[in-house]
Amino acid sequence: MACSPCHLNAATGRASVAAAMGGLVVWAWLGAIAAGPALADEIAVVASPEVVRPELLKVIARRQSESRRLSGAMRVIGRFLKGEGANVSDVGAAAEIIRAVGGQFNHDLFPEGTAVGVGRSAARQEVWQEWDIFKERSAALQTAAGRLVTAAATGNAEAVRAPIVAVGQACGSCHELFRRRVP
Amino acid sequence: MMNLSRPGLVLMVAALVAVLGVWTEAGYAGGRPDPQAERVARGGYIFEAAGCLGCHTDEAHGGQRLGGGRAISSDYGTFYTPNISPDPIYGIGGWSDSAFIRALRHGVSADGTQLLPVFPFTAYTLMDNQDILDLRAYLRTQKPVARQSRPHDLREPWGFRLMMPGWRILYLGVGPLDTNPLRTAQWNRGQYLVRALGHCGECHSPRDWAGAIEESRAFSGNLNSLNGENAPNLTPDPETGLGRWSEADLMLLLELGLRPDGDVVGGSMAEIVRNSTSRLTPGDRRAIVTYLKALPPLRAGPVPPN
Protein backbone atom coordinates (compact mmCIF):
# COMPACT_ATOMS: atom_id res chain seq x y z
CA MET A 1 0.00 0.00 0.00
CA ALA A 2 1.11 3.51 -0.72
CA CYS A 3 1.38 5.17 2.63
CA SER A 4 2.01 8.47 4.22
CA PRO A 5 1.06 9.07 7.82
CA CYS A 6 -2.14 10.57 6.50
CA HIS A 7 -3.12 8.46 3.54
CA LEU A 8 -3.39 4.73 3.76
CA ASN A 9 -4.86 3.33 0.63
CA ALA A 10 -5.60 0.13 2.45
CA ALA A 11 -9.30 -0.27 2.24
CA THR A 12 -11.99 -0.13 -0.34
CA GLY A 13 -15.28 1.71 0.03
CA ARG A 14 -17.17 -1.29 1.31
CA ALA A 15 -15.50 -2.76 4.35
CA SER A 16 -14.83 -6.43 3.94
CA VAL A 17 -15.15 -8.70 6.94
CA ALA A 18 -11.40 -9.28 6.91
CA ALA A 19 -10.69 -5.60 6.99
CA ALA A 20 -13.18 -5.18 9.78
CA MET A 21 -11.56 -7.91 11.84
CA GLY A 22 -8.13 -6.44 11.20
CA GLY A 23 -9.43 -3.07 12.21
CA LEU A 24 -10.84 -4.43 15.43
CA VAL A 25 -7.57 -6.08 16.39
CA VAL A 26 -5.63 -2.88 15.88
CA TRP A 27 -8.35 -1.08 17.61
CA ALA A 28 -8.03 -3.21 20.71
CA TRP A 29 -4.41 -2.29 21.30
CA LEU A 30 -5.13 1.26 20.45
CA GLY A 31 -7.84 1.51 23.03
CA ALA A 32 -5.48 1.77 25.93
CA ILE A 33 -3.40 4.43 24.23
CA ALA A 34 -6.29 6.43 22.89
CA ALA A 35 -7.75 7.28 26.26
CA GLY A 36 -5.14 9.87 27.09
CA PRO A 37 -5.07 13.25 28.72
CA ALA A 38 -6.83 16.21 27.18
CA LEU A 39 -5.03 18.60 24.93
CA ALA A 40 -6.13 22.14 25.56
CA ASP A 41 -4.93 24.84 23.23
CA GLU A 42 -4.38 27.04 26.19
CA ILE A 43 -3.85 25.90 29.68
CA ALA A 44 -3.76 28.68 32.19
CA VAL A 45 -0.24 29.18 33.40
CA VAL A 46 -0.49 30.74 36.80
CA ALA A 47 2.17 33.37 37.19
CA SER A 48 4.03 33.30 40.46
CA PRO A 49 2.57 35.83 42.90
CA GLU A 50 5.66 38.03 43.17
CA VAL A 51 5.54 38.73 39.42
CA VAL A 52 1.98 40.05 39.47
CA ARG A 53 1.88 43.69 40.39
CA PRO A 54 -1.20 44.62 42.44
CA GLU A 55 -2.07 47.47 40.08
CA LEU A 56 -2.43 44.95 37.26
CA LEU A 57 -4.91 42.96 39.32
CA LYS A 58 -6.83 46.18 39.87
CA VAL A 59 -6.90 46.82 36.13
CA ILE A 60 -8.23 43.32 35.51
CA ALA A 61 -10.97 43.87 38.08
CA ARG A 62 -11.89 47.21 36.46
CA ARG A 63 -11.87 45.61 33.01
CA GLN A 64 -14.25 42.93 34.19
CA SER A 65 -16.59 45.41 35.78
CA GLU A 66 -16.65 47.32 32.47
CA SER A 67 -17.44 44.03 30.72
CA ARG A 68 -20.34 43.56 33.07
CA ARG A 69 -21.64 46.98 32.06
CA LEU A 70 -21.46 45.76 28.46
CA SER A 71 -23.34 42.57 29.17
CA GLY A 72 -25.88 44.49 31.24
CA ALA A 73 -26.52 46.74 28.23
CA MET A 74 -26.76 43.74 25.92
CA ARG A 75 -29.24 42.14 28.29
CA VAL A 76 -31.49 45.17 27.88
CA ILE A 77 -31.19 44.83 24.10
CA GLY A 78 -32.02 41.14 24.38
CA ARG A 79 -35.14 42.00 26.39
CA PHE A 80 -36.15 44.46 23.69
CA LEU A 81 -35.72 41.83 20.96
CA LYS A 82 -37.71 39.28 22.93
CA GLY A 83 -40.47 41.78 23.70
CA GLU A 84 -39.82 41.55 27.43
CA GLY A 85 -40.40 45.10 28.49
CA ALA A 86 -37.51 47.14 27.10
CA ASN A 87 -38.36 49.80 24.52
CA VAL A 88 -36.42 51.68 21.83
CA SER A 89 -35.25 54.41 24.17
CA ASP A 90 -33.89 51.75 26.56
CA VAL A 91 -31.99 50.37 23.58
CA GLY A 92 -30.59 53.84 22.91
CA ALA A 93 -29.39 54.16 26.51
CA ALA A 94 -27.82 50.71 26.31
CA ALA A 95 -26.08 51.65 23.07
CA GLU A 96 -24.60 54.73 24.75
CA ILE A 97 -23.06 52.50 27.41
CA ILE A 98 -21.69 50.09 24.79
CA ARG A 99 -20.15 52.95 22.85
CA ALA A 100 -18.55 54.37 25.98
CA VAL A 101 -17.09 51.05 27.11
CA GLY A 102 -15.94 50.24 23.59
CA GLY A 103 -13.95 53.49 23.65
CA GLN A 104 -11.93 52.20 26.59
CA PHE A 105 -10.44 49.19 24.84
CA ASN A 106 -6.90 50.53 24.90
CA HIS A 107 -3.67 49.97 26.80
CA ASP A 108 -5.09 51.58 29.95
CA LEU A 109 -7.67 48.82 30.27
CA PHE A 110 -5.56 46.14 28.56
CA PRO A 111 -1.98 46.73 29.75
CA GLU A 112 0.69 44.15 28.92
CA GLY A 113 1.00 41.47 31.55
CA THR A 114 -2.72 41.01 32.14
CA ALA A 115 -3.38 37.92 30.02
CA VAL A 116 -4.94 34.62 31.09
CA GLY A 117 -3.11 33.30 34.16
CA VAL A 118 -2.90 36.65 35.88
CA GLY A 119 -5.62 37.00 38.49
CA ARG A 120 -8.96 36.14 36.96
CA SER A 121 -8.06 37.47 33.54
CA ALA A 122 -9.91 35.98 30.56
CA ALA A 123 -7.93 37.93 27.95
CA ARG A 124 -5.92 35.69 25.65
CA GLN A 125 -2.33 36.52 24.69
CA GLU A 126 -3.70 37.19 21.21
CA VAL A 127 -4.96 40.58 22.45
CA TRP A 128 -1.35 41.81 22.53
CA GLN A 129 0.00 39.60 19.76
CA GLU A 130 -2.70 40.88 17.40
CA TRP A 131 -3.12 44.33 18.86
CA ASP A 132 -4.06 45.91 15.51
CA ILE A 133 -6.89 43.44 15.00
CA PHE A 134 -7.98 43.96 18.58
CA LYS A 135 -8.14 47.73 18.03
CA GLU A 136 -9.90 47.26 14.70
CA ARG A 137 -12.59 45.11 16.28
CA SER A 138 -13.11 47.36 19.26
CA ALA A 139 -13.41 50.29 16.84
CA ALA A 140 -16.04 48.27 14.95
CA LEU A 141 -17.96 47.89 18.21
CA GLN A 142 -17.88 51.64 18.80
CA THR A 143 -19.02 52.36 15.24
CA ALA A 144 -21.86 49.85 15.47
CA ALA A 145 -22.91 51.18 18.88
CA GLY A 146 -22.84 54.73 17.48
CA ARG A 147 -25.17 53.70 14.65
CA LEU A 148 -27.45 52.08 17.17
CA VAL A 149 -27.55 55.28 19.22
CA THR A 150 -28.58 57.19 16.08
CA ALA A 151 -31.15 54.61 15.03
CA ALA A 152 -32.68 54.42 18.49
CA ALA A 153 -33.02 58.22 18.53
CA THR A 154 -35.54 57.95 15.68
CA GLY A 155 -37.78 55.91 17.96
CA ASN A 156 -38.38 53.41 15.15
CA ALA A 157 -38.35 49.84 16.43
CA GLU A 158 -37.57 48.46 12.96
CA ALA A 159 -34.62 50.81 12.39
CA VAL A 160 -32.68 49.42 15.34
CA ARG A 161 -32.68 45.81 14.12
CA ALA A 162 -29.73 46.02 11.72
CA PRO A 163 -27.45 48.03 14.06
CA ILE A 164 -28.24 45.59 16.88
CA VAL A 165 -27.07 42.73 14.67
CA ALA A 166 -23.88 44.68 13.93
CA VAL A 167 -23.25 45.25 17.65
CA GLY A 168 -23.79 41.55 18.37
CA GLN A 169 -21.40 40.60 15.60
CA ALA A 170 -18.79 43.00 16.94
CA CYS A 171 -19.05 41.46 20.42
CA GLY A 172 -18.76 37.95 18.99
CA SER A 173 -15.85 38.71 16.68
CA CYS A 174 -13.79 39.96 19.61
CA HIS A 175 -14.79 37.15 21.98
CA GLU A 176 -14.10 34.55 19.31
CA LEU A 177 -10.46 35.50 19.00
CA PHE A 178 -9.53 37.25 22.20
CA ARG A 179 -11.44 35.74 25.10
CA ARG A 180 -10.27 32.66 26.97
CA ARG A 181 -11.83 29.56 25.49
CA VAL A 182 -11.21 27.04 28.21
CA PRO A 183 -13.36 27.81 31.23
CA MET B 1 -55.07 11.70 -36.66
CA MET B 2 -56.52 15.12 -37.01
CA ASN B 3 -56.59 16.71 -40.45
CA LEU B 4 -55.19 20.18 -40.49
CA SER B 5 -55.97 22.78 -43.11
CA ARG B 6 -53.03 24.73 -44.45
CA PRO B 7 -53.93 27.94 -42.57
CA GLY B 8 -54.36 25.87 -39.43
CA LEU B 9 -50.90 24.37 -39.81
CA VAL B 10 -49.35 27.78 -40.42
CA LEU B 11 -51.07 29.07 -37.34
CA MET B 12 -49.79 26.18 -35.23
CA VAL B 13 -46.23 26.60 -36.43
CA ALA B 14 -46.44 30.31 -35.77
CA ALA B 15 -47.74 29.67 -32.28
CA LEU B 16 -44.98 27.15 -31.62
CA VAL B 17 -42.32 29.61 -32.81
CA ALA B 18 -43.81 32.30 -30.64
CA VAL B 19 -43.86 30.05 -27.57
CA LEU B 20 -40.29 28.92 -28.19
CA GLY B 21 -39.23 32.51 -28.71
CA VAL B 22 -40.74 33.63 -25.47
CA TRP B 23 -39.28 30.63 -23.67
CA THR B 24 -35.72 31.07 -24.90
CA GLU B 25 -35.79 34.82 -24.44
CA ALA B 26 -37.05 34.50 -20.91
CA GLY B 27 -34.54 31.73 -20.27
CA TYR B 28 -31.60 33.78 -21.33
CA ALA B 29 -32.86 37.02 -19.87
CA GLY B 30 -33.12 35.41 -16.48
CA GLY B 31 -36.89 35.71 -16.37
CA ARG B 32 -37.07 31.95 -16.14
CA PRO B 33 -35.08 30.37 -13.36
CA ASP B 34 -31.87 28.68 -14.42
CA PRO B 35 -31.92 25.21 -12.81
CA GLN B 36 -28.14 25.07 -12.42
CA ALA B 37 -27.99 28.48 -10.75
CA GLU B 38 -30.79 27.36 -8.43
CA ARG B 39 -28.87 24.24 -7.48
CA VAL B 40 -25.77 26.27 -6.73
CA ALA B 41 -27.79 28.69 -4.63
CA ARG B 42 -29.40 25.83 -2.69
CA GLY B 43 -25.95 24.27 -2.30
CA GLY B 44 -24.62 27.54 -0.90
CA TYR B 45 -27.29 27.44 1.78
CA ILE B 46 -26.48 23.80 2.58
CA PHE B 47 -22.80 24.79 2.75
CA GLU B 48 -23.59 27.36 5.43
CA ALA B 49 -26.01 25.19 7.37
CA ALA B 50 -23.45 22.35 7.34
CA GLY B 51 -20.69 24.67 8.55
CA CYS B 52 -18.09 23.57 5.99
CA LEU B 53 -16.26 26.87 5.75
CA GLY B 54 -14.81 27.17 9.24
CA CYS B 55 -12.89 23.91 9.43
CA HIS B 56 -11.77 23.87 5.81
CA THR B 57 -10.24 27.35 5.87
CA ASP B 58 -7.16 28.30 7.89
CA GLU B 59 -8.51 31.73 8.61
CA ALA B 60 -6.15 32.45 11.50
CA HIS B 61 -3.11 32.16 9.23
CA GLY B 62 -4.59 33.90 6.23
CA GLY B 63 -5.35 30.63 4.44
CA GLN B 64 -7.42 30.77 1.29
CA ARG B 65 -11.09 29.89 1.40
CA LEU B 66 -11.60 26.09 1.43
CA GLY B 67 -7.86 25.52 1.04
CA GLY B 68 -7.80 23.58 4.33
CA GLY B 69 -4.85 23.42 6.71
CA ARG B 70 -6.62 24.51 9.85
CA ALA B 71 -5.26 22.73 12.93
CA ILE B 72 -7.77 21.02 15.24
CA SER B 73 -6.31 19.63 18.43
CA SER B 74 -7.88 16.65 20.17
CA ASP B 75 -7.07 13.73 22.43
CA TYR B 76 -5.86 11.87 19.36
CA GLY B 77 -3.36 14.47 18.21
CA THR B 78 -3.63 17.39 15.82
CA PHE B 79 -5.74 17.15 12.69
CA TYR B 80 -5.13 19.39 9.69
CA THR B 81 -8.23 19.84 7.58
CA PRO B 82 -7.89 19.02 3.88
CA ASN B 83 -8.31 21.22 0.84
CA ILE B 84 -11.90 20.91 -0.47
CA SER B 85 -11.62 23.59 -3.11
CA PRO B 86 -12.29 22.47 -6.72
CA ASP B 87 -8.59 22.32 -7.53
CA PRO B 88 -8.22 19.09 -9.59
CA ILE B 89 -4.88 18.11 -8.03
CA TYR B 90 -4.86 19.45 -4.48
CA GLY B 91 -8.59 19.80 -3.88
CA ILE B 92 -11.59 17.66 -4.75
CA GLY B 93 -12.16 19.03 -8.25
CA GLY B 94 -11.34 15.64 -9.75
CA TRP B 95 -13.87 13.75 -7.66
CA SER B 96 -16.97 12.33 -9.27
CA ASP B 97 -20.35 13.10 -7.76
CA SER B 98 -20.64 9.51 -6.56
CA ALA B 99 -17.24 9.76 -4.84
CA PHE B 100 -18.42 12.92 -3.12
CA ILE B 101 -21.61 11.19 -1.96
CA ARG B 102 -19.57 8.23 -0.71
CA ALA B 103 -17.29 10.50 1.34
CA LEU B 104 -20.24 12.14 3.10
CA ARG B 105 -22.40 9.02 3.35
CA HIS B 106 -19.75 6.40 4.20
CA GLY B 107 -16.61 8.26 5.29
CA VAL B 108 -14.38 6.98 2.52
CA SER B 109 -12.38 9.33 0.30
CA ALA B 110 -12.30 9.17 -3.52
CA ASP B 111 -8.99 7.27 -3.46
CA GLY B 112 -10.26 4.80 -0.86
CA THR B 113 -8.65 6.56 2.11
CA GLN B 114 -10.52 5.93 5.34
CA LEU B 115 -11.72 9.29 6.60
CA LEU B 116 -11.50 9.88 10.34
CA PRO B 117 -14.59 10.94 12.26
CA VAL B 118 -13.15 14.37 13.04
CA PHE B 119 -14.74 14.92 9.65
CA PRO B 120 -18.35 14.60 10.78
CA PHE B 121 -19.50 12.02 8.25
CA THR B 122 -21.48 10.34 11.02
CA ALA B 123 -23.72 13.42 10.74
CA TYR B 124 -23.42 14.14 7.02
CA THR B 125 -24.39 10.54 6.27
CA LEU B 126 -27.91 11.62 7.27
CA MET B 127 -28.13 14.20 4.48
CA ASP B 128 -30.50 13.85 1.52
CA ASN B 129 -28.87 12.89 -1.76
CA GLN B 130 -30.22 16.03 -3.38
CA ASP B 131 -28.67 18.23 -0.69
CA ILE B 132 -25.31 16.49 -1.11
CA LEU B 133 -25.43 17.01 -4.87
CA ASP B 134 -26.46 20.66 -4.50
CA LEU B 135 -23.59 21.16 -2.06
CA ARG B 136 -21.29 19.59 -4.64
CA ALA B 137 -22.61 21.93 -7.34
CA TYR B 138 -21.88 24.89 -5.08
CA LEU B 139 -18.37 23.70 -4.22
CA ARG B 140 -17.58 23.40 -7.91
CA THR B 141 -18.20 27.13 -8.32
CA GLN B 142 -15.64 28.07 -5.69
CA LYS B 143 -12.11 29.24 -6.40
CA PRO B 144 -9.55 26.43 -6.76
CA VAL B 145 -6.71 26.59 -4.25
CA ALA B 146 -3.40 25.00 -5.31
CA ARG B 147 -2.30 24.01 -1.84
CA GLN B 148 -1.40 20.50 -0.76
CA SER B 149 -3.30 19.12 2.20
CA ARG B 150 -1.09 18.65 5.23
CA PRO B 151 -0.93 15.21 6.89
CA HIS B 152 -2.41 14.94 10.36
CA ASP B 153 -0.08 14.78 13.32
CA LEU B 154 -1.64 11.95 15.31
CA ARG B 155 -0.44 9.99 18.28
CA GLU B 156 -1.05 6.76 16.39
CA PRO B 157 -0.59 7.68 12.75
CA TRP B 158 -1.09 4.11 11.47
CA GLY B 159 -3.71 2.65 13.73
CA PHE B 160 -6.55 5.10 13.52
CA ARG B 161 -7.20 4.60 9.82
CA LEU B 162 -6.78 0.85 9.98
CA MET B 163 -9.47 0.58 12.58
CA MET B 164 -11.96 2.68 10.64
CA PRO B 165 -13.66 -0.18 8.73
CA GLY B 166 -14.57 -1.86 12.01
CA TRP B 167 -15.40 1.46 13.60
CA ARG B 168 -17.81 2.30 10.83
CA ILE B 169 -19.61 -1.03 11.16
CA LEU B 170 -20.10 -0.39 14.86
CA TYR B 171 -20.77 3.31 14.91
CA LEU B 172 -21.89 4.59 11.52
CA GLY B 173 -25.65 4.60 11.13
CA VAL B 174 -25.78 5.12 7.39
CA GLY B 175 -28.36 7.70 6.28
CA PRO B 176 -30.28 9.40 4.91
CA LEU B 177 -32.33 10.46 7.90
CA ASP B 178 -35.90 9.18 8.05
CA THR B 179 -38.77 11.55 8.59
CA ASN B 180 -40.65 10.85 11.79
CA PRO B 181 -44.34 10.93 10.82
CA LEU B 182 -45.41 11.28 14.44
CA ARG B 183 -43.69 14.64 14.70
CA THR B 184 -44.42 17.98 13.05
CA ALA B 185 -42.71 19.14 9.88
CA GLN B 186 -40.94 21.80 11.95
CA TRP B 187 -39.52 19.22 14.36
CA ASN B 188 -38.38 17.05 11.45
CA ARG B 189 -36.69 20.01 9.78
CA GLY B 190 -35.03 20.83 13.10
CA GLN B 191 -33.83 17.27 13.49
CA TYR B 192 -32.31 17.42 10.01
CA LEU B 193 -30.62 20.77 10.70
CA VAL B 194 -29.28 19.71 14.10
CA ARG B 195 -28.29 16.11 13.39
CA ALA B 196 -27.41 16.02 9.71
CA LEU B 197 -26.30 19.48 8.58
CA GLY B 198 -25.38 21.37 11.73
CA HIS B 199 -23.65 18.33 13.29
CA CYS B 200 -24.20 20.00 16.69
CA GLY B 201 -23.79 16.71 18.54
CA GLU B 202 -20.20 16.37 17.36
CA CYS B 203 -19.09 18.88 19.98
CA HIS B 204 -22.10 18.87 22.31
CA SER B 205 -22.08 15.13 23.09
CA PRO B 206 -19.79 13.02 25.23
CA ARG B 207 -17.66 10.49 23.40
CA ASP B 208 -16.70 7.00 24.41
CA TRP B 209 -13.20 5.51 24.44
CA ALA B 210 -13.37 4.80 20.71
CA GLY B 211 -14.12 8.41 19.96
CA ALA B 212 -17.74 7.71 19.05
CA ILE B 213 -20.65 9.80 20.28
CA GLU B 214 -22.47 8.17 23.18
CA GLU B 215 -25.92 8.05 21.62
CA SER B 216 -27.69 7.55 24.94
CA ARG B 217 -26.21 10.82 26.18
CA ALA B 218 -26.28 12.72 22.89
CA PHE B 219 -26.42 16.51 23.20
CA SER B 220 -25.73 16.43 26.95
CA GLY B 221 -22.49 18.37 26.45
CA ASN B 222 -18.79 17.68 26.45
CA LEU B 223 -16.44 19.38 28.89
CA ASN B 224 -13.43 18.47 26.79
CA SER B 225 -14.47 18.96 23.23
CA LEU B 226 -12.25 19.88 20.30
CA ASN B 227 -9.51 22.35 21.16
CA GLY B 228 -10.24 21.64 24.82
CA GLU B 229 -13.37 23.76 24.82
CA ASN B 230 -16.44 23.18 26.94
CA ALA B 231 -19.46 22.45 24.75
CA PRO B 232 -22.49 22.84 27.04
CA ASN B 233 -25.47 20.56 27.52
CA LEU B 234 -28.12 21.37 24.88
CA THR B 235 -30.90 19.24 26.34
CA PRO B 236 -33.71 20.90 28.32
CA ASP B 237 -32.42 19.83 31.74
CA PRO B 238 -33.23 22.82 33.98
CA GLU B 239 -30.07 22.55 36.09
CA THR B 240 -27.30 21.66 33.69
CA GLY B 241 -28.89 22.22 30.28
CA LEU B 242 -31.06 24.74 28.49
CA GLY B 243 -34.25 24.00 30.42
CA ARG B 244 -34.52 27.56 31.73
CA TRP B 245 -33.93 29.14 28.36
CA SER B 246 -37.04 30.32 26.53
CA GLU B 247 -37.45 29.68 22.83
CA ALA B 248 -36.77 33.39 22.29
CA ASP B 249 -33.51 33.05 24.23
CA LEU B 250 -32.40 30.22 21.97
CA MET B 251 -33.40 32.15 18.86
CA LEU B 252 -31.21 35.08 19.95
CA LEU B 253 -28.29 32.80 20.64
CA LEU B 254 -28.49 31.32 17.16
CA GLU B 255 -28.97 34.69 15.47
CA LEU B 256 -26.61 36.92 17.46
CA GLY B 257 -24.71 34.72 19.86
CA LEU B 258 -26.46 36.63 22.64
CA ARG B 259 -27.10 34.76 25.87
CA PRO B 260 -29.90 35.62 28.31
CA ASP B 261 -27.33 37.05 30.75
CA GLY B 262 -26.19 39.58 28.13
CA ASP B 263 -22.93 37.84 27.35
CA VAL B 264 -22.10 37.11 23.74
CA VAL B 265 -20.61 33.68 23.06
CA GLY B 266 -16.96 33.40 22.12
CA GLY B 267 -14.67 30.62 21.02
CA SER B 268 -15.87 28.09 18.49
CA MET B 269 -19.54 28.88 18.97
CA ALA B 270 -18.92 32.51 17.96
CA GLU B 271 -17.58 31.14 14.72
CA ILE B 272 -20.57 28.82 14.27
CA VAL B 273 -22.93 31.75 14.81
CA ARG B 274 -20.95 33.91 12.38
CA ASN B 275 -20.64 31.34 9.60
CA SER B 276 -23.70 29.25 10.06
CA THR B 277 -26.63 29.82 12.42
CA SER B 278 -26.90 33.60 11.83
CA ARG B 279 -27.16 32.90 8.10
CA LEU B 280 -30.05 30.49 8.33
CA THR B 281 -33.59 31.60 7.64
CA PRO B 282 -35.55 32.52 10.77
CA GLY B 283 -37.78 29.54 9.99
CA ASP B 284 -34.82 27.18 10.11
CA ARG B 285 -33.58 28.70 13.36
CA ARG B 286 -37.07 28.20 14.76
CA ALA B 287 -36.98 24.55 13.65
CA ILE B 288 -33.65 24.03 15.46
CA VAL B 289 -35.12 25.51 18.64
CA THR B 290 -38.20 23.30 18.33
CA TYR B 291 -36.03 20.21 18.02
CA LEU B 292 -33.70 21.13 20.89
CA LYS B 293 -36.64 21.94 23.18
CA ALA B 294 -38.11 18.50 22.45
CA LEU B 295 -34.94 16.56 23.30
CA PRO B 296 -35.16 14.34 26.37
CA PRO B 297 -33.63 16.28 29.28
CA LEU B 298 -30.34 14.77 30.39
CA ARG B 299 -28.33 15.71 33.43
CA ALA B 300 -24.68 16.44 32.91
CA GLY B 301 -21.88 17.45 35.22
CA PRO B 302 -21.87 21.02 36.47
CA VAL B 303 -21.03 23.51 33.75
CA PRO B 304 -18.07 25.62 34.84
CA PRO B 305 -18.63 29.37 35.01
CA ASN B 306 -17.99 31.11 31.75
Interface residues (C-beta under 8 A of the other chain):
Chain A: S4 P5 C6 H7 L8 N9 A10 A11 T12 G13 A15 S16 A19 A20 M21 G22 G23 L24 V26 W27 W29 L30 G31 I33 A34 A35 G36 P37 A38 L39 A40 D41 E42 I43 L70 S71 G72 A73 M74 R75 V76 I77 G78 L81 K82 G83 E84 I164 V165 G168 Q169 C171 G172 S173 C174 H175 E176 F178 R179 R181 V182 P183
Chain B: S73 S74 D75 Y76 T78 R102 H106 V108 D111 G112 T113 Q114 S149 R150 P151 H152 D153 L154 R155 E156 P157 W158 G159 F160 R161 L162 M163 M164 P165 G166 W167 R168 I169 W209 A210 G211 N224 N227 G228 E229 N230 S246 A248 D249 L252 E255 L256 G257 L258 P260 D261 G262 D263 V264 V265 G266 G267 S268 A270 E271 V273 R274 S278 P304 P305 N306
